[in-house]
Amino acid sequence: MKRSWRLQEAKARLSEVVKAAVKEGPQEITVRGETAAVLLSERDYARLAKPKPDFVAFLRQSPIAGVDLKLVRDTSTDRSVEL
C-alpha cells in the first residue's frame, strides 16, 4: 500500500521515506493535499523504465511464432443477410 507524506514531513524524514520506498513500495509526496510526486525504489524504477519491445518483436517472441497456420478465407463477394 502506498503511503502518503506531506512535503515538509518527507523533507524532514527523507531517509525514512527512502527506506519505506525500498521495503513497502512507492511513497506518495503531497503538497497542499494534492499528490506532487511519487518516490520509487531503484528496483521499481528500473522495471518501469525498461524498454518495451515493439509490436513486431513481441510477435516474434510469441510462443506460437513459427507455427505454420493454414488459414482459409472466404473470398466470395456476396453473402446472405436475413432482414
Secondary structure by P-SEA (a helix, b strand, c coil): cbbbbcaaaaaacaaaaaaaaacccbbbbbccccccbbbbcaaaaaaaacccccaaaaaaaccccccccccccccccbbbbcc
